[in-house]
Amino acid sequence: MIKDLLLAEAKQYEVCLVFEDNSKYIGMIEMSSDKKRVKCKHQDGIEWVPLDEIKHCSLSVPIKNRE
């Protein structure tokens, strides 16, 4: 999951974070300097989330046209 979060941060992909209580945040992320938390900018604001509270992470990768 850490690799996915680092990729999402580097490529500015949107993520869906699912937590132990099945709540979700969908938005953009930034890793903290200590690599134990992630800053998620989502529809309701900005939250700092400990990595150990995240149950699942999905990336939304944009599809580009090949023209």
C-alpha angles and dihedrals in degrees: 000000000000090000090053092050092048090049091049091051094048095046096035093238120167114246137202111215117196118197134206091264089052093249116139140212120197116193148076122317142207124192118232120239092250091052091226097099138039127212110223121194103200141160094282100042139279124321134181106220126191110234092230090064093059113096098179139005127200126186125216105215115191117233115227124207116245102222 
